[in-house]
Amino acid sequence: MKYRQLQSTYLIVSEIGFGVWSVSMNGWGEMKEEDGINLLQKAADKGITFFDTADTYGDGDGEEIIPKALADRRKDIVIGTKFGYDIETQRQGHAERPQIW
């Protein structure tokens, strides 16, 4: 695995990241939690250290599955998360982008 330092930070991440939506939603077929945990652990075993998630992935499951799978490796991984989507209403376009107040 190759790694890179994120510019202007001390963070070093794997060049390949893991998109956690794939194990927190059923977009490509049924995903059981135990299978998702297994996949996250195998990715970390292979050297992946960057995990991308969001609060809307599986209505929060994306952020909750990471500690279930990787709590013992927390110091070795970087978690990128996003916020701002309104999961209670219909989203259209980029209306959820942060607004200047």
Secondary structure as the mmCIF struct_conf table of DSSP 4:
data_model
#
loop_
_struct_conf.conf_type_id
_struct_conf.id
_struct_conf.beg_label_comp_id
_struct_conf.beg_label_asym_id
_struct_conf.beg_label_seq_id
_struct_conf.end_label_comp_id
_struct_conf.end_label_asym_id
_struct_conf.end_label_seq_id
STRN STRN1 TYR A 3 GLN A 5
HELX_LH_PP_P HELX_LH_PP_P1 LEU A 6 LEU A 6
TURN_TY1_P TURN_TY1_P1 GLN A 7 SER A 8
BEND BEND1 THR A 9 TYR A 10
STRN STRN2 ILE A 12 SER A 14
BEND BEND2 GLU A 15 ILE A 16
STRN STRN3 GLY A 17 GLY A 19
TURN_TY1_P TURN_TY1_P2 VAL A 20 VAL A 20
HELX_RH_AL_P HELX_RH_AL_P1 TRP A 21 SER A 24
BEND BEND3 MET A 25 MET A 25
TURN_TY1_P TURN_TY1_P3 GLY A 27 TRP A 28
BEND BEND4 GLY A 29 GLY A 29
HELX_RH_AL_P HELX_RH_AL_P2 GLU A 33 ASP A 45
TURN_TY1_P TURN_TY1_P4 LYS A 46 GLY A 47
STRN STRN4 PHE A 50 ALA A 54
TURN_TY1_P TURN_TY1_P5 ASP A 55 THR A 56
HELX_RH_3T_P HELX_RH_3T_P1 TYR A 57 GLY A 60
HELX_RH_AL_P HELX_RH_AL_P3 ASP A 61 LEU A 70
HELX_RH_3T_P HELX_RH_3T_P2 ALA A 71 ASP A 76
STRN STRN5 VAL A 78 LYS A 82
TURN_TY1_P TURN_TY1_P6 ILE A 87 GLU A 88
BEND BEND5 THR A 89 THR A 89
TURN_TY1_P TURN_TY1_P7 GLY A 93 GLU A 96
BEND BEND6 ARG A 97 ARG A 97
#
